[in-house]
């Protein structure tokens, strides 16, 4: 199974920027789409953004559109999430996942869990106001 590791989280002031990385081991991230999710304790996990397998298509949820950018990293096993103009509402643990059930189209980001998917352990992003 693919092992994913997120990194790049931290504490930043409102209006600041962070770049998160999602790195896969023993696998490349060009087989399935990759999705970024976030979760605040006590609340449901929410989708944030996604990129399809070949990197040609991305989708952003409305609350991050224009501020976040998802892209393929410099290697086939890395996907990045550039976050700018961060707000306190962006405070959460951010996760990446790759799964045949991640569907990334220009019209939306859809996800259903399959037995072939993998998730990282998450990276904490804290935005202070």
C-alpha positions in Angstrom: 0.0 0.0 0.0 1.2 3.5 -0.7 2.5 5.4 2.2 1.8 9.1 2.2 3.4 11.8 4.3 2.3 15.4 4.6 4.7 18.1 5.6 4.9 21.8 5.7 2.3 22.7 8.3 3.0 25.2 11.1 1.9 28.4 12.8 1.4 31.4 10.6 -0.2 34.8 11.0 -3.4 35.7 9.2 -2.6 36.7 5.7 0.5 34.6 5.6 1.4 31.6 3.4 2.4 28.0 3.8 3.3 25.3 1.3 2.2 21.7 2.1 3.8 18.7 0.5 2.3 15.3 0.0 5.0 12.7 -0.6 4.4 9.1 -1.5 6.8 6.3 -0.8 7.2 3.2 -3.0 4.8 4.6 -5.5 4.2 7.6 -7.8 1.3 10.0 -7.6 0.4 9.8 -11.2 -1.8 6.8 -11.1 -4.8 8.2 -9.3 -6.0 11.7 -8.5 -4.8 13.3 -5.3 -7.1 15.1 -2.9 -6.4 17.5 -0.1 -8.7 17.5 2.9 -8.8 19.2 6.2 -10.4 18.5 9.5 -11.0 20.4 12.7 -11.6 18.3 15.9 -15.2 17.7 16.4 -16.2 18.6 12.9 -16.5 16.6 9.7 -13.6 16.3 7.4 -14.0 18.5 4.4 -12.6 18.5 0.9 -10.2 21.3 0.0 -8.7 20.8 -3.4 -7.7 18.1 -5.8 -5.5 17.4 -8.8 -6.1 14.6 -11.3 -3.5 11.9 -12.1 -1.7 13.7 -15.0 -1.9 17.1 -13.3 -4.0 18.7 -16.1 -7.1 19.3 -14.0 -7.5 20.9 -10.6 -10.5 21.8 -8.5 -10.9 24.0 -5.5 -13.7 24.3 -3.0 -15.2 27.8 -2.9 -13.7 28.7 0.4 -10.1 28.4 -0.8 -10.5 29.3 -4.5 -8.1 32.1 -5.4 -6.0 31.5 -2.3 -4.8 27.9 -2.6 -3.0 26.2 -5.5 -2.5 22.5 -5.9 0.2 21.2 -8.2 2.5 18.4 -9.0 5.8 18.6 -7.3 9.2 18.3 -9.0 9.1 14.6 -8.7 6.4 12.0 -9.6 5.8 11.2 -6.0 5.0 14.7 -4.7 2.0 16.9 -4.8 2.0 20.4 -3.3 -0.6 22.7 -1.8 0.4 26.3 -1.8 -1.7 28.3 0.6 -1.8 32.1 0.6 -3.7 34.8 2.4 -4.4 32.3 5.1 -7.3 33.0 7.5 -8.0 31.8 11.0 -10.8 29.7 9.5 -8.1 27.7 7.6 -6.8 26.3 10.9 -7.1 22.5 10.7 -5.2 19.3 10.2 -4.6 18.9 6.5 -4.5 15.5 4.9 -3.7 14.2 1.4 -5.1 11.1 -0.1 -4.8 9.1 -3.3 -7.4 6.6 -4.2 -9.2 5.5 -7.3 -12.2 6.9 -5.5 -10.8 10.5 -5.8 -12.4 12.0 -8.8 -11.0 15.4 -9.8 -12.8 17.2 -12.6 -13.3 20.8 -13.6 -16.8 20.5 -12.2 -16.0 19.1 -8.9 -14.0 17.1 -6.4 -15.7 13.8 -5.5 -14.5 11.1 -3.2 -15.5 7.6 -2.1 -13.2 5.3 -0.2 -11.9 2.2 -1.9 -9.6 -0.5 -0.7 -6.8 0.8 -2.8 -6.6 4.2 -1.3 -4.0 5.7 1.0 -4.0 8.6 3.5 -1.3 10.5 5.2 -1.1 11.2 8.9 -1.9 14.9 8.5 0.0 18.1 9.1 -1.3 20.8 11.4 -1.9 24.3 10.1 -2.6 27.0 12.6 -3.4 30.5 11.6 -3.4 33.2 14.3 -5.5 36.3 13.9 
